[in-house]
Amino acid sequence: MTGIFWLLSSENNEIFMKYFKPNLRTMIVTQYAEKGLLKSATLPEDYLVNHIASSFVETIDWWVSWDERNAGDDNGVLFECD
């Protein structure tokens, strides 16, 4: 285990995520909401920002737990980087 994956799967995961999610929300607001890219007549902008950040954080959490459960499975590769 190396790099970011080690951090996400370590015992300090909750501490990292505690700081990661609010900073991710800030980035989403800066990069998308402030530019008008999240304007919607049916959903409040703060709901969309929270939904995007929460979905991303939960996807990371799922990925880490999935990889831990399938560590010995050669067929269990989701992502591969060169």
N, C-alpha and C positions, 0 to 999 in steps of 0.2 A: 504494500500500500504506500503510495507516495502522494505528495502535494495536497491538493484540495480534497481529494477523496479521503485521505487520512484525517484531515481536519473535520470533515463532515461525518465520518464514522467513529470519531473518538468520543471519549466521555465528555468532552467539552462542546459537543455538538449543540446542545441547548443554549450555551452561552453565546456561541457564534451566531446561531439563528436569531437570538434575542436582539442582536445588533444588526444582523444582515437584513431582516425584513423591513425595519423602518428606513434603512438606507436605500433599499430597493424601491420602496414607495416614493422616496424623495427623487430618485433617478427617474422613475416612471412619470412623476409630475413634471420634472424638468424637461425630459426628452419628448414627452407626448402630450400631456395635459396642457402645459403652458403654450404649446404650439397649436392647440385646438384640435388635436387628432383624436381626442376621446369625447368630443361633443356628441351627445345623443339626446333626442327628444324624450326618450322613454326611460332612460336610466340615469341616475345622478352620477356625475363625474367621480366623486369620492368613492362611490360603490365600485365603479369600474377599476379604479386604481387599486382598491383593496382586493378585488377579485383577481386581478392580474398578479399582484404580489403574492397573495395567498396560494394561488394555483401553482406558481413557480416554486415557492418554498416547499409545498407539499409534494410536488413532482420530484424535487431533489431528495426529500426525505424518503419517498417511495423507492427511488433509484438506489440509494445507499442500502436500504433494507433488502431490496431485491437482490442486489449484488452479493450481499453477505449470505443470503440464503442459497444462492446459486454459485458460490465461489468455486466449487469443484466441477461444475458442469461445463464442458467444452462447448455445448450447444447454447449456453446461456449468455452469449456475448451480445449486448445491445449496441454498444458503441465501440468503435475501434479507431484509434488515431495513429498516424505514422509519425 
